[in-house]
Amino acid sequence: METLHYPDDLVPSRWHGTVLALGNFDGVHRGHARIIDQVVTRATERGSTSAILTFDPHPPRIVRPDKAPPLLMTKEQKMEWVAEAGIDWAAVVRFTPEISEWAPNEFVATVLADWLHVSEVWVGANFLFGHDRSGNFTLLRELGVLHGFRVEKIDPVRYKEFVVSSTRIRRLVTDGYVDEAGVLLGHHYVIDGEVVPGARRGQEQGFPTANIQTANEVLPSDGVYATTVTVDGMIYPSVTNIGVRPTFETMGKRLVEAHLLDFSDDLYGMCVRLAFVQRLRDEQTFPDAMALRQQIELDCANARGLFSRMSL
């Protein structure tokens, strides 16, 4: 998948009859996946280009930065997931205070019609756009008729009694319900990061850990999790602690530390992907190092039992 940016890049001449998925797509959850799948299918049927249009930075960071939510994915992760879904091109609008003032008709004329030359646009049912989010699906469809392109929507995807949304997934992750968040996402919640040196207390306990420094903005709540770590394309079962290590420090820095089961190679300086499978317990303060070691042994046993019942 290739990427172009507005207003810097011209649309390549080989774009033909573009079918577009339009939205923010934070997390690329099951609702987003349904839109993207429809766009890929329609583009294939038409023999045309499939594309996704999103925004950078996330619009709330420009229009209401004090209330802008943390993002579930980095830009790189989002583009990776979209490419894996089969999209040909990603178009990114460099969102500015000036663009935030555009009325809906200006956005449609400037970006969708004049820049991308779309033939078909797909959005979620609750999609809003333009200054003060004043444009909705009905207006977008009317403007599409004016500019000669078709507009369609995908109904909300539901899980149990509620709609799948980035907001709900964000809440589930930060509350530690990573398994339920994974159901809504359609994949485990992941963070990417570099393994950096730590205090080596895990190694002293007989459970060496990878201290992962990440640019991801959303972390699960403090606690111990069954996880997997992807290293050079290989997936390893692991147990991860997020927290401040209260047994050893009273004012510790919040860290993400993963112990890979049956793995002994040096990971310092490597970039890894950490996927959260299930919460095992809260972070605890133990009376001594021996009690902590015994609990870690139990955590590893519980994680092994979980992984024995699933495919990595």
KAZI-V741895 format. One record per residue. N is the residue number from 0. RES is the residue in three letters. SS is DSSP state (H for helix, E for strand, C for the rest). Layout:
n;res;ss
N;RES;SS
N;RES;SS
This chain:
n;res;ss
0;MET;C
1;GLU;E
2;THR;E
3;LEU;E
4;HIS;E
5;TYR;E
6;PRO;C
7;ASP;C
8;ASP;C
9;LEU;C
10;VAL;C
11;PRO;C
12;SER;C
13;ARG;C
14;TRP;C
15;HIS;C
16;GLY;C
17;THR;E
18;VAL;E
19;LEU;E
20;ALA;E
21;LEU;E
22;GLY;C
23;ASN;C
24;PHE;C
25;ASP;C
26;GLY;C
27;VAL;C
28;HIS;C
29;ARG;H
30;GLY;H
31;HIS;H
32;ALA;H
33;ARG;H
34;ILE;H
35;ILE;H
36;ASP;H
37;GLN;H
38;VAL;H
39;VAL;H
40;THR;H
41;ARG;H
42;ALA;H
43;THR;H
44;GLU;H
45;ARG;H
46;GLY;C
47;SER;C
48;THR;C
49;SER;E
50;ALA;E
51;ILE;E
52;LEU;E
53;THR;E
54;PHE;E
55;ASP;E
56;PRO;C
57;HIS;C
58;PRO;C
59;PRO;H
60;ARG;H
61;ILE;H
62;VAL;H
63;ARG;C
64;PRO;H
65;ASP;H
66;LYS;H
67;ALA;C
68;PRO;C
69;PRO;C
70;LEU;C
71;LEU;C
72;MET;C
73;THR;C
74;LYS;H
75;GLU;H
76;GLN;H
77;LYS;H
78;MET;H
79;GLU;H
80;TRP;H
81;VAL;H
82;ALA;H
83;GLU;H
84;ALA;C
85;GLY;C
86;ILE;C
87;ASP;C
88;TRP;E
89;ALA;E
90;ALA;E
91;VAL;E
92;VAL;E
93;ARG;E
94;PHE;C
95;THR;C
96;PRO;H
97;GLU;H
98;ILE;H
99;SER;H
100;GLU;C
101;TRP;C
102;ALA;C
103;PRO;H
104;ASN;H
105;GLU;H
106;PHE;H
107;VAL;H
108;ALA;H
109;THR;H
110;VAL;H
111;LEU;H
112;ALA;H
113;ASP;H
114;TRP;H
115;LEU;C
116;HIS;C
117;VAL;E
118;SER;E
119;GLU;E
120;VAL;E
121;TRP;E
122;VAL;E
123;GLY;E
124;ALA;C
125;ASN;C
126;PHE;C
127;LEU;C
128;PHE;E
129;GLY;C
130;HIS;H
131;ASP;H
132;ARG;H
133;SER;C
134;GLY;E
135;ASN;C
136;PHE;H
137;THR;H
138;LEU;H
139;LEU;H
140;ARG;H
141;GLU;H
142;LEU;H
143;GLY;H
144;VAL;H
145;LEU;H
146;HIS;H
147;GLY;C
148;PHE;C
149;ARG;E
150;VAL;E
151;GLU;E
152;LYS;E
153;ILE;E
154;ASP;C
155;PRO;C
156;VAL;C
157;ARG;E
158;TYR;E
159;LYS;C
160;GLU;C
161;PHE;E
162;VAL;E
163;VAL;C
164;SER;C
165;SER;H
166;THR;H
167;ARG;H
168;ILE;H
169;ARG;H
170;ARG;H
171;LEU;H
172;VAL;H
173;THR;H
174;ASP;C
175;GLY;C
176;TYR;C
177;VAL;H
178;ASP;H
179;GLU;H
180;ALA;H
181;GLY;H
182;VAL;H
183;LEU;H
184;LEU;H
185;GLY;C
186;HIS;C
187;HIS;C
188;TYR;E
189;VAL;E
190;ILE;E
191;ASP;E
192;GLY;E
193;GLU;E
194;VAL;E
195;VAL;E
196;PRO;C
197;GLY;C
198;ALA;C
199;ARG;C
200;ARG;H
201;GLY;H
202;GLN;H
203;GLU;H
204;GLN;C
205;GLY;C
206;PHE;C
207;PRO;C
208;THR;C
209;ALA;E
210;ASN;E
211;ILE;E
212;GLN;E
213;THR;E
214;ALA;C
215;ASN;C
216;GLU;C
217;VAL;C
218;LEU;C
219;PRO;C
220;SER;C
221;ASP;C
222;GLY;E
223;VAL;E
224;TYR;E
225;ALA;E
226;THR;E
227;THR;E
228;VAL;E
229;THR;E
230;VAL;E
231;ASP;C
232;GLY;C
233;MET;E
234;ILE;E
235;TYR;E
236;PRO;E
237;SER;E
238;VAL;E
239;THR;E
240;ASN;E
241;ILE;E
242;GLY;E
243;VAL;C
244;ARG;C
245;PRO;C
246;THR;C
247;PHE;C
248;GLU;C
249;THR;C
250;MET;C
251;GLY;C
252;LYS;C
253;ARG;C
254;LEU;E
255;VAL;E
256;GLU;E
257;ALA;E
258;HIS;E
259;LEU;E
260;LEU;C
261;ASP;C
262;PHE;C
263;SER;C
264;ASP;C
265;ASP;C
266;LEU;C
267;TYR;C
268;GLY;C
269;MET;C
270;CYS;E
271;VAL;E
272;ARG;E
273;LEU;E
274;ALA;E
275;PHE;E
276;VAL;E
277;GLN;E
278;ARG;E
279;LEU;E
280;ARG;E
281;ASP;C
282;GLU;C
283;GLN;C
284;THR;C
285;PHE;C
286;PRO;C
287;ASP;C
288;ALA;H
289;MET;H
290;ALA;H
291;LEU;H
292;ARG;H
293;GLN;H
294;GLN;H
295;ILE;H
296;GLU;H
297;LEU;H
298;ASP;H
299;CYS;H
300;ALA;H
301;ASN;H
302;ALA;H
303;ARG;H
304;GLY;H
305;LEU;H
306;PHE;H
307;SER;H
308;ARG;C
309;MET;C
310;SER;C
311;LEU;C
